[in-house]
Amino acid sequence: MSGTMVRLGKTEIITEKNAFGALPIQRISREAAVTLLRKAYDGGMRFFDTARFYTDSEEKLGEAFEGMRDKVIIATKTGATTVEKFWEDLATSLRNLRTDHVDLYQFHNPSFCPKPGDGSGLYEAMMEAKAQGKVLHAGITNHRLNVAMEAIESGLYETLQFPFCYLSTEKDLALVEACKKEDMGFIAMKALSGGLITNSAAAYAYLAQFENVLPIWGIQRERELEEFLSYIDQPPKMNEELRAVIEEDRKQLLGEFCRGCGYCMPCPVGIEINNCARMSLMLRRAPSANWLSESWQAKMKLIEKCLHCGRCKAKCPYGLDTPALLRKNYEDYQEILAGKEF
């Protein structure tokens, strides 16, 4: 198997180590999204990951790949917590994707690991969908280490999707190894840590070291797509230069920083926590005058209305003190704004 290919565990799906994350295409027009998706296919990408939760992302994939369904691998997700909603989501996804089956259907970040006999009926519904041929493979996504490890140890799922990049901890690495041992496909989301990793070559080279890991790159712009497509023919190899980039980023970013996953939301006073709690890092790592616009100033000012209710802190899968992070980011933001650095 080529060094740029990956086998997704017991699913026996073999694909380029370059998966298209279709969350960002919900932010662009249908025409632009269809053009982008078809260009991704023409450039060699074959695995496309979306979700019922990503507004019109599924519809855009459906239009892009109608008439060529057997040439692409489509993964989607359901956040259903009841059997009724599971079947409703699946029917909607199949209709949106203009297909009669999903290659990989994933439970989308459930707070528990669905199992047979647990009373929810979700796992049984997934198996019935497989028996009907509407789902070919069953997977689970998560941001919680305990739920992810339980899913691996259960032997019930064929894939795990979990945040993984060169900022990951030893505990995250243990999940990758556990998946390899159980012949379970590992799909790496947040491979660029929500935009905090700005060197895609370093990100690619790091993940390429794990033969069982399929990275998903969230792509919204043509230049981003071209960057990743170039890695199919010329994959970045780990070298001293890229190691230095990774080491420097790890020094700066490891520890108490917001990954931007959004599971702390919604905020009762409307604070856009997943962006506001990492504004300082975004200003320094992805500088843009847009961050200092009047609209963003208004969003950051909402931090003054924080109720300190603790809801966001309780829901953070990384155990961060979110209110404290918001306060620090707001103070830093005000200083940068006063200096007008951009």
ABEGO torsion letter per residue (X at the ends): XBAABBBBEAAGBBBBABBBBAAAAAABBAAAAAAAAAAAAAAGBABBBBBAABEAAAAAAAAAABGAAAABBBBBBBABABAAAAAAAAAAAAAAAGBABBABBBBBGBABBBBBGAGAGAAAAAAAAAAAGABABBBBBBABAAAAAAAAAAGABABBBBBBBAABBAAAAAAAAAAAAAGBBBBBBGAAGGGABABAAAAAAAAAABAABBBBBBBABAAAAAAAAAAAABBBBBBAAAAAAAAAAAAAABEBBBAGAGAAOBBAAGBBAAAAAAAAAAAAABBBAAAABAAAAAAAAAAAABAGAGAAAAABAAGBBAAAAAAAAAAAAAAAAAAGAX
